[in-house]
Amino acid sequence: MILSEMKAIRGKLDTLREEVARERAIDRRRTAALVRDEPQPMQKDRGEILRALLSANGGKMLAKEARQRMHLSESRFSELLKSMDDAIEKRPYHLNRSAFVLILK
């Protein structure tokens, strides 16, 4: 009797493990769908504005100044720079290492 109960419990445990594995796989798919590598349309527009701003300033500009001129929060500006990694380079400013200079590639 105890042996059959243990087998039943193990069977339920295996079933629960399979359900958890399925749910994890579904969650991974949902997460992958939410994380997009390509920029959104609004980011594309902001990217063009940032490129124009940099080119108007000779291809170089302090990141803080560019962010303030574009009226973006630090987090939004960081996301924008990350999406434009191939077009804009970010380097430390030689006079103040805590500040960054954006350079058009």
C-alpha positions as CSV (number, residue, x, y, z in Angstrom):
1,M,0.0,0.0,0.0
2,I,2.8,2.5,0.8
3,L,4.6,1.5,-2.3
4,S,1.6,2.2,-4.5
5,E,1.1,5.6,-2.8
6,M,4.8,6.5,-3.4
7,K,4.4,5.6,-7.1
8,A,1.3,7.8,-7.3
9,I,3.1,10.7,-5.6
10,R,6.1,10.3,-8.0
11,G,3.8,10.2,-11.0
12,K,2.1,13.5,-9.8
13,L,5.6,15.0,-9.2
14,D,6.7,14.1,-12.7
15,T,3.5,15.6,-14.1
16,L,4.1,18.8,-12.2
17,R,7.7,19.0,-13.4
18,E,6.6,18.7,-17.0
19,E,4.0,21.4,-16.5
20,V,6.6,23.7,-14.9
21,A,9.0,23.0,-17.8
22,R,6.2,23.9,-20.3
23,E,5.4,27.1,-18.5
24,R,9.0,28.1,-18.4
25,A,9.3,27.5,-22.2
26,I,6.2,29.6,-22.8
27,D,7.6,32.4,-20.5
28,R,10.9,32.3,-22.5
29,R,9.0,32.7,-25.7
30,R,7.0,35.6,-24.3
31,T,10.2,37.3,-23.1
32,A,11.9,36.8,-26.4
33,A,9.0,38.4,-28.2
34,L,9.1,41.4,-25.9
35,V,12.8,42.0,-26.3
36,R,13.3,43.4,-29.7
37,D,16.6,44.2,-31.3
38,E,15.4,46.5,-34.0
39,P,14.5,50.1,-33.0
40,Q,10.9,51.2,-32.8
41,P,9.6,53.9,-35.2
42,M,9.9,56.6,-32.6
43,Q,13.5,55.6,-31.9
44,K,14.3,55.8,-35.6
45,D,13.0,59.4,-35.7
46,R,14.9,60.3,-32.6
47,G,18.0,58.6,-34.1
48,E,17.7,60.8,-37.1
49,I,17.3,63.9,-34.9
50,L,20.4,62.9,-32.9
51,R,22.5,62.4,-36.1
52,A,21.4,65.8,-37.4
53,L,22.2,67.4,-34.0
54,L,25.7,65.8,-34.0
55,S,26.4,66.8,-37.6
56,A,25.3,70.4,-37.0
57,N,27.9,70.4,-34.1
58,G,30.8,69.1,-36.2
59,G,30.2,65.4,-35.5
60,K,31.0,65.7,-31.8
61,M,28.9,66.7,-28.8
62,L,28.7,66.1,-25.1
63,A,26.1,63.4,-24.3
64,K,24.5,65.4,-21.5
65,E,24.0,68.4,-23.8
66,A,22.5,66.3,-26.6
67,R,20.2,64.6,-24.2
68,Q,19.0,67.9,-22.8
69,R,18.5,69.4,-26.2
70,M,16.4,66.4,-27.2
71,H,14.4,66.6,-24.0
72,L,14.9,63.0,-23.1
73,S,15.3,61.2,-19.8
74,E,18.6,59.5,-19.1
75,S,17.0,56.1,-19.5
76,R,15.4,56.9,-22.9
77,F,18.6,58.5,-24.1
78,S,20.6,55.4,-23.0
79,E,18.2,53.2,-24.9
80,L,18.5,55.4,-28.0
81,L,22.3,55.2,-27.9
82,K,22.2,51.5,-27.5
83,S,20.0,51.1,-30.6
84,M,22.4,53.4,-32.5
85,D,25.6,51.7,-31.5
86,D,26.6,51.2,-35.1
87,A,26.3,54.9,-36.0
88,I,27.4,56.8,-32.9
89,E,30.4,56.2,-30.7
90,K,30.5,57.1,-27.0
91,R,33.8,58.1,-25.4
92,P,34.9,59.6,-22.1
93,Y,35.5,63.3,-22.3
94,H,39.2,64.1,-22.0
95,L,38.7,67.0,-19.5
96,N,36.1,65.2,-17.3
97,R,36.2,61.4,-17.4
98,S,32.7,61.1,-15.9
99,A,31.2,63.0,-18.9
100,F,30.9,61.4,-22.4
101,V,31.3,62.7,-25.9
102,L,29.2,61.4,-28.7
103,I,31.0,61.0,-32.0
104,L,29.4,60.4,-35.4
105,K,31.0,57.3,-37.0
